[in-house]
């Protein structure tokens, strides 16, 4: 059973009690990203929680940085949902990932991809297709 909306509600409650707990921000954003939607509202909200996690971690939370890239990639496909500031947010997240040495190989206008993880062909450097960070980061 897909109970993502109930899980989102639980994380909203957790964030009310521990607003500075970085994993709660990231996990809530992961859930919103997974729920998705064609109008982009969940992706925009997820992006804001990923951004909060990046800010709270002083730019060191790799999972939140990947989430920012993934949200930027998803929103770039929705007409009128990404402004210049938001495109810049995706680029800056990709740059931080490069500085952290996390395997980022491509920085696009609104997306980033990784070698070997999200389907990037290392020889041709084709950009990957993004999917849910919930699945992406599970081992």
N, C-alpha and C positions, 0 to 999 in steps of 0.2 A: 504494500500500500504506500502510495506517495503521500507522505505526511509532512512535506516541506513547509507548508504554511504554519502548522503547529510547532515545528522546530524553530521557525523564524520567531514566533511569538515567545518561545522559551528563551531564545537569545536576547530578545528585546528586554525581557525581565532581568536577565543576568546583567545586561549592560546598564540598566537602571541602578543596580546595586554595586557594580564594579565598573564604572565608566572608563577607567584607565587600564583595564586589563586587555592587553593587545590581542591575545588569542580569541577573545570573545568578539572583537571587532572583525577579525579575519574570518572566523567561522560564520558569523552572521552574514557577512558579505558573500561568502561562498554559497550559502543557502539562497540568498537573493539572486545571485548569478545563475544558480542552477534552475530556479523557478523561471527566470528570464521573462520573455514576453515580446510581442511584436511591436509594442509602442515604446519600449526602451526605459520605462519607469524603473523597473527593478534593476536594470544595468546601471542607471544613473545613481540610484541609491546605493547599490553595491560599490560603485566607484567611490562614493563619498566615504564609506566605511573602510575601504582599502586605503584611501588617502589618509584617514585618521590614524590607521595602524602604522602607516609609513611615518607620519609625523610623530606619533608617540614613541616609535622605535628609533627616531632620528635617522631614518633612511636605511636601516639595516635589516628589516624584515623582508626576506626574499619572497616569501609566499604572497605578501601584500603587494609587492612590486609586480610580480607576475599577474596578480589579480587586476591591478591597474591597467596593465598592457592588454589583458584579455577583455576587460570592459571597454577599453578604447577601441579595440578591434570590432567588438560586437556593435558598439554605437556608431561606428563609421559606416555600417551598412544600413542604418536607419536614417532616412532623409531628415535633415534639419535638427538632429539631436546632438551634434558635436560642434561647439564653437572653437575659435582659435585657441582660447585658453585651455580648453579640454584636450585639444590635439597636443598642445604643449605638455600637458600633464602626462600623456602617454609616452611622449618622447623623453621626458625627464626620467620617468620610471625606467625606461629601457637603458638610458645612460647610466643610471645608478646600478642597474643589474650588471652592466658591462664593467663598471668600476669594482663591483664586488666579485667579479670573476665567476659569475654563475653560468657561463656558457652561452650568453646571448651573442648571436652572430649577425642579426639584421635589425636595424632600426628604421622603421617606416614612418609615414606621417602619423599614423595613429596606432600602430601595432608593433610588437616585437615577437621574435620567435627564438627557439632554442635548438641547438644541434642535438639530434637524436631523441628528444623527448616528445615534442609535439608534431613529429612527422616531417622535420626539415631534412631535405635531401642535402647532405653535406657537400656533395660534388657540384650540384647545380645551384645551391643556395636558394632554393625555392622557399617562399614563406609558408609557414605551417598553417593549418586550419586549427582554430581554437575550439576547445570544448570546455566542459565544466571544470573549474579548478578543484571542485570536490573530488572528481575522479582523477584529475591530473596529479594531485599531491598525495593521494593514497598510495601506500606501498603494500 
